[in-house]
Amino acid sequence: MSRYYWLGLILGAAAATTVCAGPEQVEVTLAYVARLAEKRAQHPFRSPRENLPKVLRNLDYDQYREIRFRPNHALWTADRLPFRIEFFHPGYLYQEPVRIYEFTPTYVQPIRFVQNFFNYGRLHLQNQIPADTGYAGFRVLYPLNQTNKLDELSAFLGASYFRLLGKGQHYGLSARGLALDCGEPDRPEEFSIFTDWWLGKPQKDSVALTLYALLDSVSCTGAYEFLIRPGQTTVADVQAVLFFRRANDVRAVKPERKPITTIGLAPLTSMFWFGENSERKFDDYRPEVHDSDGLLMHMNSGEWLWRPLDNPAVMRHQVFWAPDIHGFGLLQRERSFAAYQDLFNLYNKVPSVWVEPHGNWGDGHLHLVELSENYEGLDNIVAFWDPANKPAPMQPFRFGYTLYWFMQPELLKFPGNKVVATRVGLDPRRAGVRQFVIDFAGPQLDALPESAPPRAISNCSTNAVIVETQVFRNRFLNTWRVFLKMQPKPGDRDPVDLRCTLQANGHPVGETWTYEWSPP
């Protein structure tokens, strides 16, 4: 999804209000939405795109930006509630209108699409848009940074994408409801979409917002519950139930569709164009350009793995065996403005996102997909967890997790000793040898004297050999620097997996650095 398109929509949007049909006495819960999802899964998928008028599907970027919400009409403004909702107009890239409802403990009512809540600028579309068109999505406002000013807290727009913000943060990476067959070489990815939303009306003193969503795609449906708690670190608890359609119902829509290979739970999507470890260079004035610079993984063994991200020449799909995974996330560790030198895209202010599973997710794999990209406006990084035991058709598959959108990693009890930089280049003295320069830092490492340096334990896959590993104290950055030199086997074009851990007194100190290097 284009980051600039999303940012343009958010900057250009104003507010909307609602005109509702009569309320219905229904208690909206995850079980209520799950019953709707299960019922829908008994029939073939039907895309909401079929309902969108052609005039909206044909809008280009500039035309779409002409459409703006009229100010001072956000949902719950009249009640002076701490949360407000503004809606996005369908069209251009956002061709799947969604149904939106408001609910309280005693009723639920639809939020109708109303043309008069939008300013169409120079466009003359009003007579061509049906009254029941629906919205493309919505954003949530909250006094996040100042008590007397509403800030953007989150946006739910496009397929099953959403973004949240904590205090002082700027939009960067996205989360998704589900990722099906992402990064598979023999088939296209199946994009699930949130087709229906239920917005829980808060109280005047509410510090959390509850949302429910119904997800749909060719292969499955799902019910999602979001409990969002804004703050310095914004936290979202997610509960979900999936129902996979029977093969005949899938083939009724996509006759060529193969059985699902990967079910990506808690997927995160980000952008890495280039950074300090990049071997692909671009003609750009900035030293680094990325929303995230690494994937952090907490394994059930207690080990923490740090995998620096890259923008490879061709797509790479790396898979880690991760049973009962304790957590994973895409992090932005480089927080210095000097590393980016960008006055407009504040990459030093974008959040990191951490996924913490609820309970034991069982056997499964963590996937990292890195797409080759020549433009910073498109996301090219995806991380997700895939269960080894796939659910049977129409059997409810339940899972839950917590998302943390943060800037201060110390609040989440990550290892104090960590990888802070990775650099890659040729060994100037030996032809064909690659040199990896890795900086480790942290309180335990700081306490080690230069006379007793940590020991670097390194290894690689069988298609290469480690020819040298050295550790030095880097007084300039107050780190321990590892020089790891690797020689790939001649003629072998497969990626090389590498690992390096620092040990002191025979015990690991902090994270394990892991990397996948591809021959140029």
C-alpha positions in Angstrom: 0.0 0.0 0.0 1.3 3.5 -0.8 2.4 5.4 2.2 2.1 8.7 0.4 -1.4 8.0 -0.7 -2.4 7.2 2.9 -0.7 10.3 4.2 -2.3 12.5 1.6 -5.7 11.2 2.6 -5.1 11.8 6.3 -3.8 15.3 5.9 -6.6 16.2 3.5 -9.5 14.8 5.5 -11.9 16.9 7.6 -14.8 15.6 9.6 -18.1 13.8 9.1 -21.3 13.2 11.0 -24.0 10.6 10.8 -27.7 10.2 10.0 -28.9 6.8 11.4 -31.8 4.5 10.8 -33.8 3.4 13.9 -31.7 1.6 16.6 -31.9 -2.1 17.0 -31.8 -3.8 20.4 -28.7 -6.0 20.0 -25.7 -6.6 22.3 -22.7 -6.3 20.1 -19.9 -8.7 21.2 -17.2 -10.8 19.5 -19.6 -13.7 19.7 -22.3 -11.6 17.8 -19.9 -10.7 15.0 -18.5 -14.3 14.9 -22.1 -15.6 14.2 -22.4 -13.2 11.3 -18.9 -14.2 10.0 -19.8 -17.9 10.3 -23.1 -17.4 8.4 -21.3 -15.5 5.6 -18.6 -18.2 5.3 -21.3 -20.6 4.3 -21.6 -18.8 1.0 -19.1 -17.8 -1.7 -17.3 -14.5 -1.3 -18.9 -11.4 -2.9 -16.7 -8.3 -3.2 -18.2 -5.0 -2.1 -16.3 -3.5 -5.1 -19.2 -4.6 -7.2 -21.4 -2.0 -5.5 -19.1 1.0 -6.1 -20.2 3.3 -9.0 -17.8 3.5 -12.0 -17.3 7.2 -11.5 -15.6 6.6 -8.2 -13.5 3.6 -9.4 -12.1 5.8 -12.2 -10.9 8.7 -9.9 -7.2 9.4 -10.1 -5.1 10.6 -7.2 -5.5 14.3 -7.7 -9.3 14.0 -8.2 -9.7 11.9 -5.1 -7.9 14.5 -3.0 -10.5 17.0 -4.1 -13.0 15.2 -1.9 -12.9 16.4 1.7 -14.9 16.0 4.8 -16.8 19.1 5.9 -15.5 20.3 9.3 -17.1 20.1 12.7 -19.2 17.1 12.1 -17.2 14.2 13.6 -19.2 11.4 15.2 -19.7 12.1 19.0 -18.8 15.8 18.7 -22.2 16.9 20.0 -21.7 14.7 23.1 -18.2 16.1 23.7 -16.8 12.6 24.1 -13.0 12.1 24.3 -13.0 10.0 21.1 -14.3 11.2 17.7 -14.7 9.4 14.4 -14.2 10.8 10.9 -15.0 8.9 7.7 -13.1 8.4 4.4 -14.9 8.7 1.1 -14.7 5.6 -1.2 -13.0 5.8 -4.6 -9.6 5.7 -6.3 -7.6 3.0 -4.5 -10.3 2.4 -1.9 -12.9 0.6 -4.0 -14.5 -1.6 -1.3 -17.0 0.4 0.6 -17.6 -0.8 4.2 -20.8 -0.8 6.4 -20.4 1.0 9.7 -22.5 0.9 12.8 -22.6 2.6 16.2 -23.4 0.6 19.3 -23.9 1.0 23.0 -24.6 -1.7 25.6 -28.3 -1.6 24.6 -28.6 -0.8 20.9 -26.9 -0.8 17.5 -27.7 1.4 14.6 -26.2 1.9 11.1 -24.2 5.0 10.1 -25.5 6.0 6.7 -23.4 7.5 3.9 -24.5 11.1 3.3 -23.1 13.1 0.4 -23.7 16.5 2.0 -21.0 15.7 4.6 -18.3 16.0 1.9 -16.9 18.9 0.0 -16.3 17.7 -3.6 -14.3 20.7 -4.7 -14.2 21.1 -8.5 -15.7 17.6 -9.0 -19.3 17.3 -10.0 -20.2 13.8 -8.8 -23.1 14.3 -6.4 -25.8 13.1 -8.9 -23.7 10.0 -9.8 -23.2 8.6 -6.3 -25.9 6.3 -4.9 -27.3 7.2 -1.4 -26.2 3.8 0.0 -22.6 3.9 -1.3 -20.9 3.5 2.1 -17.6 4.8 3.4 -14.1 3.6 2.6 -13.0 3.6 6.3 -12.6 5.9 9.2 -10.1 7.5 11.5 -10.2 8.0 15.3 -9.3 11.3 17.0 -8.2 11.6 20.7 -6.4 14.2 22.8 -3.2 12.2 22.5 -0.5 14.9 22.9 -2.4 17.8 24.5 -5.5 17.7 26.7 -7.2 20.5 24.8 -6.5 19.3 21.3 -7.6 16.3 19.3 -4.9 14.3 17.5 -5.1 11.5 15.1 -4.9 8.2 17.0 -5.7 5.6 14.3 -6.9 5.0 10.8 -8.6 2.0 9.4 -8.5 2.2 5.6 -8.0 -0.2 2.7 -8.3 -4.0 2.8 -7.6 -5.0 6.5 -4.9 -2.3 7.0 -4.8 -0.1 10.1 -2.4 2.2 11.9 -2.2 3.5 15.4 -0.1 6.2 17.1 1.3 6.8 20.6 2.2 10.2 22.0 4.6 12.2 19.8 4.6 9.6 17.0 4.2 10.0 13.3 2.6 7.5 10.9 5.0 4.8 9.6 4.3 1.1 9.4 0.9 -0.6 9.3 -0.8 -3.7 10.9 -3.3 -5.9 9.1 -6.1 -8.2 10.2 -4.8 -11.2 8.1 -2.2 -12.1 5.4 -3.0 -15.1 3.2 -0.3 -16.6 1.0 1.9 -13.5 1.4 5.3 -14.0 -0.4 4.4 -17.3 -2.0 6.2 -17.6 -5.3 3.6 -19.7 -7.2 0.5 -17.7 -6.4 -0.8 -14.2 -5.8 -1.5 -13.0 -2.2 -5.1 -13.1 -1.2 -6.1 -9.8 0.4 -8.7 -10.0 3.1 -10.9 -6.9 3.7 -12.8 -5.5 6.7 -16.3 -5.2 5.2 -18.3 -4.2 8.4 -17.4 -2.2 11.4 -19.1 -1.6 14.8 -17.9 1.4 16.7 -18.5 1.4 20.5 -19.8 4.7 21.8 -17.6 5.7 24.7 -18.5 7.5 27.9 -17.3 11.0 28.8 -14.5 9.6 31.0 -13.5 6.7 28.7 -9.8 6.1 28.2 -10.3 3.1 25.8 -12.3 2.5 22.6 -13.9 -0.8 21.6 -14.3 -1.7 17.9 -15.5 -4.8 16.2 -15.0 -5.8 12.5 -16.1 -8.5 10.1 -13.4 -9.7 7.8 -14.0 -11.4 4.4 -12.1 -12.8 1.5 -12.3 -15.6 -1.1 -11.0 -18.2 1.4 -12.3 -17.2 4.8 -14.3 -14.8 7.0 -13.4 -13.6 10.5 -14.6 -11.6 13.5 -12.3 -9.2 15.2 -12.4 -7.2 18.5 -10.1 -4.2 19.1 -9.7 -2.6 22.5 -7.6 0.5 22.0 -5.9 2.3 24.9 -4.1 5.5 23.8 -1.0 6.7 25.6 2.7 7.2 25.5 2.7 3.7 24.1 -0.7 3.0 22.5 -1.9 -0.5 23.2 -4.5 -2.5 21.2 -5.8 -5.9 22.5 -7.0 -8.0 19.5 -9.3 -11.1 19.7 -10.3 -12.9 16.5 -12.2 -15.9 15.2 -11.7 -17.2 11.7 -13.9 -19.4 9.5 -12.4 -20.9 6.4 -14.7 -21.6 3.5 -15.2 -25.0 2.0 -13.2 -25.7 -1.2 -16.3 -25.7 -3.4 -17.3 -22.2 -2.2 -13.7 -20.9 -2.9 -13.7 -22.5 -6.4 -17.1 -20.9 -7.1 -15.3 -17.5 -7.0 -11.7 -18.4 -8.0 -11.7 -21.8 -9.9 -7.9 -21.6 -10.2 -7.3 -21.0 -6.4 -4.9 -23.4 -4.8 -5.3 -24.4 -1.1 -4.0 -21.8 1.3 -0.3 -22.3 2.1 0.3 -19.7 4.8 -2.1 -18.0 7.2 -0.4 -14.9 8.4 -1.6 -14.0 11.9 -0.9 -10.5 13.3 0.8 -9.3 10.1 2.9 -6.1 10.1 3.7 -4.2 6.9 6.5 -1.6 6.7 9.0 0.1 4.3 12.8 -0.3 4.1 14.4 1.5 1.1 18.0 1.7 2.3 20.0 2.0 5.4 23.5 1.5 6.9 23.6 -2.2 6.0 22.4 -1.7 2.4 24.5 -2.9 -0.5 22.1 -1.6 -3.1 22.7 2.2 -3.3 20.3 4.8 -4.5 20.9 8.4 -5.7 19.5 10.2 -2.7 20.8 12.9 -0.4 19.7 11.1 2.8 21.8 8.6 4.6 18.9 6.2 5.4 15.2 5.9 4.4 13.0 3.4 6.3 10.1 3.1 8.6 11.6 0.0 10.3 15.1 -1.2 10.4 14.8 -4.7 11.9 12.7 -7.7 13.0 12.9 -8.6 16.6 11.8 -12.1 17.7 11.4 -13.6 21.2 11.5 -17.4 20.9 10.0 -19.9 23.4 13.6 -20.9 24.4 14.1 -17.4 25.8 16.4 -16.4 22.9 16.0 -13.0 21.3 16.9 -12.7 17.6 17.5 -9.5 15.8 17.2 -9.6 12.0 18.2 -6.3 10.2 15.9 -5.5 7.3 17.1 -5.1 3.7 15.8 -4.1 0.3 17.1 -7.0 -1.8 17.6 -7.1 -5.6 14.9 -9.9 -5.8 12.2 -10.9 -3.3 13.4 -12.8 -0.3 11.1 -14.9 2.0 12.8 -16.1 5.2 11.1 -18.5 7.5 12.0 -19.1 11.2 10.7 -22.1 13.2 8.9 -20.4 16.1 6.7 -22.7 18.2 4.9 -21.0 21.1 6.5 -17.7 20.0 6.6 -15.2 22.9 6.6 -12.1 20.7 7.8 -10.4 17.5 7.8 -6.9 16.0 9.2 -4.6 13.4 11.3 -2.0 15.2 12.8 1.4 14.3 15.9 1.5 16.4 17.6 4.4 14.7 16.1 7.5 16.4 18.7 10.2 15.4 17.5 12.8 12.9 21.1 12.9 11.6 20.6 9.4 10.3 17.8 10.5 8.0 18.2 14.2 7.4 14.5 14.4 6.3 12.5 17.4 7.3 9.2 16.2 5.8 9.1 12.4 6.4 10.1 12.1 10.1 11.4 8.6 10.1 13.0 9.2 13.5 9.5 9.7 14.9 7.7 6.7 13.5 6.6 4.0 16.0 7.9 0.4 16.4 5.2 -2.2 16.8 5.4 -5.3 19.0 3.1 -8.3 18.8 2.6 -10.3 22.1 0.5 -13.4 21.6 -2.2 -14.3 24.2 -1.5 -17.8 25.5 0.4 -20.5 23.5 -0.1 -20.3 19.8 1.4 -23.8 19.3 3.7 -24.9 16.5 4.3 -22.5 13.7 6.7 -20.4 11.8 7.6 -16.7 11.7 7.8 -15.3 8.2 9.7 -12.3 6.9 9.0 -11.2 3.3 11.3 -8.5 1.8 10.2 -7.2 -1.6 12.6 -5.5 -4.0 11.6 -1.8 -4.3 13.0 1.3 -6.0 10.6 3.8 -4.4 10.1 4.8 -0.8 6.4 5.4 -1.2 5.6 1.7 -1.2 5.7 -0.8 1.6 8.0 -3.7 0.9 8.4 -5.5 4.3 5.9 -8.0 5.8 6.3 -10.1 9.0 3.7 -12.5 10.3 3.3 -15.8 12.2 1.9 -18.9 10.4 0.4 -21.8 12.4 1.7 -25.3 11.5 -1.7 -26.9 12.0 -4.2 -25.3 9.6 -7.9 -25.0 10.6 -10.4 -27.3 9.0 -13.2 -25.7 6.8 -15.9 -24.0 8.9 -14.2 -24.9 12.2 -13.7 -21.7 14.3 -10.0 -20.8 14.7 -9.5 -18.5 17.7 -6.5 -16.4 18.6 -5.6 -13.2 20.4 -2.7 -10.8 20.8 -1.7 -7.4 22.0 -0.1 -4.7 19.8 2.2 -2.1 21.3 2.9 1.0 19.2 5.9 2.5 21.0 9.1 4.7 20.9 10.7 3.7 24.2 11.7 0.0 24.0 12.7 0.0 27.7 9.0 0.1 28.6 8.5 -3.3 27.1 11.3 -5.1 28.9 13.4 -5.9 25.8 17.0 -7.1 26.4 19.2 -4.2 27.5 22.1 -5.6 25.5 21.3 -5.4 21.8 22.4 -5.0 18.2 22.6 -1.3 17.4 24.1 -1.3 13.9 24.9 -3.6 11.0 27.2 -2.7 8.0 28.1 -4.8 5.0 30.9 -4.6 2.5 33.8 -6.3 0.7 36.8 -7.4 2.6 39.6 -5.1 1.0 42.2 -7.8 1.5 40.5 -10.9 0.2 38.6 -11.2 -3.0 35.1 -12.7 -2.7 34.9 -12.3 1.1 32.1 -10.3 2.5 32.6 -8.3 5.7 29.8 -7.8 8.3 30.4 -5.1 10.9 28.1 -5.5 13.9 27.9 -3.1 16.8 26.5 -4.5 20.2 25.7 -2.2 23.1 24.1 -2.5 26.6 24.8 -2.2 30.3 26.3 -5.7 30.7 28.5 -5.1 27.7 29.6 -1.7 29.0 30.8 -3.3 32.2 33.3 -5.5 30.4 36.8 -4.2 30.4 38.8 -4.1 27.2 41.2 -6.6 28.7 38.4 -9.1 28.9 36.3 -8.6 25.7 33.2 -10.7 25.0 33.6 -13.7 22.7 31.7 -13.7 19.3 30.1 -17.1 18.5 29.3 -17.1 14.8 28.1 -19.6 12.2 26.5 -19.7 8.8 24.7 -22.0 6.4 26.5 -24.8 4.5 26.8 -22.8 1.3 29.5 -20.5 2.9 32.2 -20.5 5.5 33.2 -18.0 8.3 36.8 -17.2 7.6 37.3 -14.8 10.5 35.6 -13.3 13.6 37.1 -10.5 15.7 35.8 -8.3 18.5 37.0 -4.8 19.3 35.9 -2.1 21.7 34.5 0.9 19.8 35.3 3.8 22.1 33.7 6.3 19.7 30.2 4.8 19.9 30.6 3.0 23.3 29.9 -0.4 21.7 31.6 -3.7 21.1 32.2 -4.2 17.4 32.3 -7.6 15.7 34.1 -8.0 12.4 32.6 -11.2 10.8 34.0 -12.3 7.5 32.2 -14.8 5.3 33.1 -16.4 2.0 30.3 -17.9 -0.1 31.0 -21.1 -2.0 31.9 -20.4 -5.7 29.0 -20.5 -8.0 26.4 -20.9 -5.3 23.6 -18.3 -5.8 21.4 -19.2 -2.8 21.1 -16.8 0.2 23.5 -17.3 3.1 22.1 -17.5 6.6 24.4 -16.0 9.3 24.3 -15.8 13.1 26.4 -14.1 15.7 26.1 -14.0 19.5 28.3 -12.4 22.1 29.2 -14.4 25.2 30.8 -13.3 28.5 31.9 -15.8 31.1 30.5 -18.6 28.9 26.9 -17.1 28.8 25.1 -15.2 26.0 24.9 -11.5 26.5 21.8 -10.0 24.9 20.4 -10.7 21.4 21.5 -13.0 18.7 22.2 -11.2 15.4 20.9 -13.1 12.4 21.1 -12.1 8.7 20.3 -13.4 5.3 22.8 -12.3 2.7 22.1 -12.8 -1.1 24.8 -12.8 -3.8 24.7 -9.7 -6.0 
